[in-house]
Amino acid sequence: LHDALPISEDKGVGLEDLPMAEIQQFSAVFQADIYDYISIDKCVAARCTPGGPALPAMESALKQAAGWLQENVVNNINSNADK
């Protein structure tokens, strides 16, 4: 299905918006259930690794960044304000 990316880009649509006939140009094994797997929401949700765009990964990164900011910025501001 990777070969379909240039077609979807040329048309200005996502893979999930390509008609089945165009997707099947790449393999006749693709059926209508392919749309369940290529939606942008499903693809994003599946990328749960650190740095990935899935919600759990983003929540973890934000929590880590907030801790770093607290430790390295806020605490330094507070320390300098006490002087």
Buried (B, 14 or more C-beta within 10 A) or exposed (E): BEEBEEBBEEEEEBBBEBEEEBBBEEEEEBEEEBBEEBBEEEBBBEEBEEEBBBEEBBEBEEEEEEEEEEEEEEEEEEEEEEE
